[in-house]
């Protein structure tokens, strides 16, 4: 039986970061291309997902991918039904690596309006959540995007995120709320100030037992999310790399002492399918160590 209390303790107090291994249909081709797998190497969507699963499994099996530095991992829904060494990926992560599994539940973004892109409707969410918890999934992750500092848009994106979050909480899991701020936005700093305020308003309305996590773009003003990190209803504030290089993301993270990393591209930077196992483990281990050190700085 999954020890969710132990998972909670690790997420609140563990030293390390959350790996984002949740590449979906839209992001998988780019992730594979960076890994050295060309689109001509697979002939169907099933073959594409098989390639990304092999990459994920290679990462998870790497010697440095343990809870000594990686305290959680976010998975794509299809990954729930994949196996590593004959064991379902979520249970393998927790039982063999000590890493808390999360599930990406969003289905993409709506068209931009008022400077933001809200979550698309998530059909079958109740059924997905009901199936995920018995598989040992601790929480969920749902991403939407802020492009401009528009007060109406920022309020709408936060309201939209918390509407989904309340459904996740009701299913006994912890939502990672992710209103990403586009790193190329000309009004990034202003948008982040609006976002911090709107998030606090909704967080203050949470009751006992209604815990959340937040996944936010590394901010222009270091420490702007510290008050959220200190809130009793917030288990952790984690940072997305958002397109920053590993070096840049790590440097920015080190300036935000109450955030830890939840990186995807920065985690896999430099990894190639044709690497020897020793070369792959060395490159991944270097990325893990750099992100860990920035997370605990």
Secondary structure in CASP SS format (residue, H / E / C, confidence):
PFRMAT SS
TARGET T0000
AUTHOR 0000-0000-0000
METHOD secondary structure of the structure
MODEL  1
X C 1.00
X C 1.00
X C 1.00
X H 1.00
X H 1.00
X H 1.00
X H 1.00
X H 1.00
X H 1.00
X H 1.00
X H 1.00
X H 1.00
X H 1.00
X C 1.00
X C 1.00
X C 1.00
X E 1.00
X E 1.00
X E 1.00
X E 1.00
X E 1.00
X C 1.00
X C 1.00
X C 1.00
X H 1.00
X H 1.00
X H 1.00
X H 1.00
X H 1.00
X H 1.00
X H 1.00
X H 1.00
X H 1.00
X H 1.00
X C 1.00
X C 1.00
X C 1.00
X C 1.00
X H 1.00
X H 1.00
X H 1.00
X C 1.00
X C 1.00
X C 1.00
X H 1.00
X H 1.00
X H 1.00
X H 1.00
X H 1.00
X H 1.00
X H 1.00
X H 1.00
X H 1.00
X H 1.00
X H 1.00
X H 1.00
X H 1.00
X H 1.00
X H 1.00
X H 1.00
X H 1.00
X C 1.00
X C 1.00
X C 1.00
X C 1.00
X C 1.00
X C 1.00
X C 1.00
X C 1.00
X E 1.00
X E 1.00
X E 1.00
X E 1.00
X E 1.00
X E 1.00
X C 1.00
X H 1.00
X H 1.00
X H 1.00
X H 1.00
X H 1.00
X C 1.00
X E 1.00
X E 1.00
X C 1.00
X C 1.00
X E 1.00
X E 1.00
X H 1.00
X H 1.00
X H 1.00
X H 1.00
X H 1.00
X H 1.00
X H 1.00
X H 1.00
X H 1.00
X C 1.00
X C 1.00
X E 1.00
X E 1.00
X E 1.00
X E 1.00
X E 1.00
X C 1.00
X C 1.00
X C 1.00
X C 1.00
X E 1.00
X C 1.00
X C 1.00
X C 1.00
X E 1.00
X C 1.00
X C 1.00
X E 1.00
X E 1.00
X C 1.00
X E 1.00
X C 1.00
X C 1.00
X C 1.00
X C 1.00
X C 1.00
X H 1.00
X H 1.00
X H 1.00
X H 1.00
X H 1.00
X H 1.00
X H 1.00
X H 1.00
X H 1.00
X H 1.00
X C 1.00
X C 1.00
X C 1.00
X C 1.00
X E 1.00
X E 1.00
X E 1.00
X E 1.00
X E 1.00
X E 1.00
X E 1.00
X E 1.00
X C 1.00
X C 1.00
X C 1.00
X C 1.00
X H 1.00
X H 1.00
X H 1.00
X H 1.00
X H 1.00
X H 1.00
X H 1.00
X H 1.00
X H 1.00
X H 1.00
X H 1.00
X H 1.00
X H 1.00
X H 1.00
X H 1.00
X H 1.00
X H 1.00
X H 1.00
X H 1.00
X H 1.00
X C 1.00
X C 1.00
X C 1.00
X E 1.00
X E 1.00
X E 1.00
X E 1.00
X E 1.00
X E 1.00
X E 1.00
X E 1.00
X C 1.00
X C 1.00
X C 1.00
X C 1.00
X C 1.00
X C 1.00
X H 1.00
X H 1.00
X H 1.00
X H 1.00
X H 1.00
X H 1.00
X H 1.00
X H 1.00
X H 1.00
X H 1.00
X H 1.00
X H 1.00
X H 1.00
X H 1.00
X H 1.00
X H 1.00
X H 1.00
X C 1.00
X C 1.00
X C 1.00
X C 1.00
X C 1.00
X C 1.00
X C 1.00
X E 1.00
X E 1.00
X E 1.00
X E 1.00
X E 1.00
X E 1.00
X C 1.00
X C 1.00
X C 1.00
X C 1.00
X C 1.00
X C 1.00
X C 1.00
X C 1.00
X H 1.00
X H 1.00
X H 1.00
X H 1.00
X C 1.00
X C 1.00
X C 1.00
X C 1.00
X E 1.00
X E 1.00
X E 1.00
X E 1.00
X E 1.00
X E 1.00
X E 1.00
X C 1.00
X C 1.00
X C 1.00
X C 1.00
X C 1.00
X H 1.00
X H 1.00
X H 1.00
X H 1.00
X H 1.00
X H 1.00
X H 1.00
X H 1.00
X H 1.00
X C 1.00
X C 1.00
X C 1.00
X C 1.00
X C 1.00
X E 1.00
X E 1.00
X C 1.00
X C 1.00
X C 1.00
X H 1.00
X H 1.00
X H 1.00
X H 1.00
X C 1.00
X C 1.00
X C 1.00
X C 1.00
X C 1.00
X C 1.00
X C 1.00
X C 1.00
X H 1.00
X H 1.00
X H 1.00
X H 1.00
X H 1.00
X H 1.00
X H 1.00
X H 1.00
X H 1.00
X H 1.00
X H 1.00
X H 1.00
X H 1.00
X H 1.00
X H 1.00
X H 1.00
X H 1.00
X H 1.00
X H 1.00
X C 1.00
X C 1.00
END
